[in-house]
Amino acid sequence: MLLKIKQLEKHFNGIKAVRDCDFIVDENKIVALIGPNGSGKTTVFNLITGLVKPDKGDIHFKGEPIIGLQPYQIARLGISRTFQLIRLFPKLTAMENLLLAKHREGENFLSTILKPKHIKHEEKANRERCLEFLELVDLEDKSNSHAESLSYGQQKLLEIARVLATESDLLLLDEPVSGINPIMREKIKDILIKLKKEGKTILFIEHDMRFVIDIADKVVVMDHGEEIAIGTPKQIQKNPKVLQAYLGKKVKL
């Protein structure tokens, strides 16, 4: 297994945002984390990446505990994420956004773009690698375009490329197809399936159940901060606890 979460709990002002959460993410698998709004999904992401500290429980990555580490330390171990709200640098180009992600220390990158004549051989290699990621998400022709000039769907693609630029082993994607059109949705689906074939491991949050069913190897369902079901998409669709959690939510499983 690549990631193991055991008895994870987090309280905010006396409210249990996450409680007794247990699941694993196996290497080279696509795992969906689903549940109604407010069920604790994003809090789990924040706990995994060290943005908040749990009140109880354990998180192991590659067999090693990561609770207590700072977010940058967890990132260096090989975990990278996107956020529900796009967090690109709007005034930087698509290429510069990727280079900033690839350089784990921003100061080195800033000195590079401010003094381009001093770009080293390593920087050339990094640019070539980032161009590969832009090609993967079909944005190679947008390499020199500022992030703010891209469409919403293209910005979603750029966020995926930026996560890839970190060369992380585990990708955490927060609602990768939220708010985009069906054509872009299919493009992202194809990209994630291709990434799996190339050996990547993906844990993602999504409300689009058709998307979940199309690509997930395993689904973890949360409700009121608690993990209530784990299984394949087919098993989840028939699980009474899941149906109850979504009752009245107008979500077709």
N, C-alpha and C positions, 0 to 999 in steps of 0.2 A: 504493500500500500504506500501511496505517496503522502497522503494527509490523513490524520486520524484526530477526530474531535470526540472528547469523552466528558460527559456530565457537565457541559458548559453552561454557565449561568451568568447573567448580567442584570443588575437592577439599576433603574434610574428613578430617583426620588421615591423609592419604595415600590415602584412598579417593576415587575419581572419582564424585561424585554426579551430575555432568553432564559429558558430553564430546562435543565436535564437534556440538553441537546447532544445526541450521539450519532455520528455517521463517519464513514470513511470514503475517501476518494482514491481509487486505484489508479496506478499509472497507465497512461495512454487510454483514458476513458473520458467520456463527456457526461458530466453529472449535472442535473438541473436541480436548483433549489427553488421550490415554489411555495405559494401560500397566499392567502388574502392579504390585503394591505394591512400593515401593522403587525404582521405575524413574526417579525424579528429577523427577516432574511438579511437586510442590509447590516443590521447589528452584528450578525454572524461574520459577514465580510470584514467589518471593522475590527472585530476581535481577532480574526485570522491575520490581518495585516498590521496589527499592533496599534491601530488608531485609538482604541479604547482597551482597557484592561478588564479581564473577567473577574467576577467575584468568587468564582469557583470553577473547577474543571481543568482539563488539560488539552493542549493542542500540540500534536507532534507532526513534524514535517521531515520526511526522509528518516524517520525513526528518532529524531532529536526534538526535545521540547523547545518551543519558541515563545512561550508566555514569558513576559518580562523583557523581551527584546524590543528595541526601538524599531519603528517602521522601516527606516533605511537599512537596518541590519537584516530584517526579514526579507526585504527586497533583494538584498545581496545573496541571500540563501537560495533565491530562485522563485519567489512569489511576486507576481505583478497583477495589477487590477485596473479596471476602468470604473467610472462612477456613473450613477444614474443620470446626473447632470454632466454634460460634456465639459471637460476641463483641459481643453487645448490652450495653447498660447496664441491668441487670435492674430497678433501682429507679426508672428513668425511664420515662415513658409512651412509647407508640409515637410520638406526635407529637414528644416531646422528643428521642428517639433520632434522628429525621430532621432536626430543627432543628440538632442538634449536628453532624451530617454536613454540613448545608448551610452552616453557619458554619465556614469553614476555620480560624477562630481560636476555640477553646473559651472563652476568657475573655469574649468579647462575649456568647456564648450564656448563660453562667452568670450574668452580670449581668442578663440579660433575665429569666431565670426566677426570680431572687431578688428582682427589683424589677419585677413585671409592670406597675405603673402607668406606668412609663417606656418601655413598648414603643413603638417608632417605627413610622412608616408602612411602612418596609422590612420590619420584623418581621411585620407583618400580611400583606404580600405573600409572604413566605417561608412563613408558615403555610398560606396558600392553595395555594401550590405544593406543599408537602409533603402536603396533603390530597389533591391530585391523584394523588400517588404511592401514597398509602394506598388510594385508590379503585381504582387500577390493579391492586393486588394483593388487592383485596377485603377490606381491613382498615379501611375508613373508620369502621366502628362500634366499632373498638378504639382509636380515636385517643387516648382518655384512659385506656386500660388500661395498667398497668405491664407491661413486657416479660416479667417473670418469671411473670406470670399467663397468658400465652399458651401455647397448645399448641406442641409441638416444630415441627410443620408451619407454624403461624402465625409462629413465630420465624424460620423459613427465609424466609417471605414478607417479613417485616419487614426482614430483612437485605438482600434484593433491593431493597426500597423505599429503604433507607438508602443503598445504592450509587447508586441513581438520583438521590437528593437531592443528590449531589455534582455532578450535571450533567456527568459525565465522558463522554468520547468512546469510551473503551475500558473495558468491564466485564470483570473477571476473576472468575469464579465457581468456587469450590473445592467440588466435589461438591454442587451445588444440590439434588439430589433424594435424597441419602443418608439412609436411615433413616426415610423418610416413606411414608405409605400411597399406594396407586394413585390415589386421587381427587386427593390433593394433588399427586402427580406430574404428572397431566394438567393441573392448574391451572397449575403452574410451566411446563410445556411451552408452553401457550397464551400465557402471559405473555411468555416469551422470543421466541416467534415474532412476537408483536405488537410487541415492542421492536425487532426487526429491521425490521419494516415501517415503524416510525417513524424508522428511520435509525441505530439503535444498532449498535455492533460488539461482539461477545461472544466471549471466549475462555474455555472452561470445562473443568474436570477432572471426569471422571465414570467410575464403574465400571459403571453401568447401561447396557449396550450397546444395549438397545432404545431407551432415551431418546436416546442418541447418534445412532443410525440415524434416528430420527424427526426430529431438528431440525438436525443438523450439515450445513453446506455442504462442509466439509473436515475430515478427521481427521488428526491428527499422533500417531503411535504411538512411544512410548519404551520402551526395555528396557535395564536396567543403565546408566542415565544417558545413553544414546545414542538419538538419533532414528533409527528403523529403517524407517519407512514414512510416506508422506504421500499422501493421495488422497481421493476421495469415499468415503462409507460403503460403497458397493458394491465399489469397488476394494479397500478395506481388508479386507473380509470374505474376499476370495479371495487375499490376499497370503500367501505361504508363510512369510515372516519373522514376520508377525503371528501366524499360527497356531502357529508354533513357540514364540513368546514366551509365549503363553497356554496351551501344552500342560500339562495337569495342573492348570490353575487353575479348571477347571469353569466357564469363561465361554463362553457360546454366542454366537458372532458371527453 
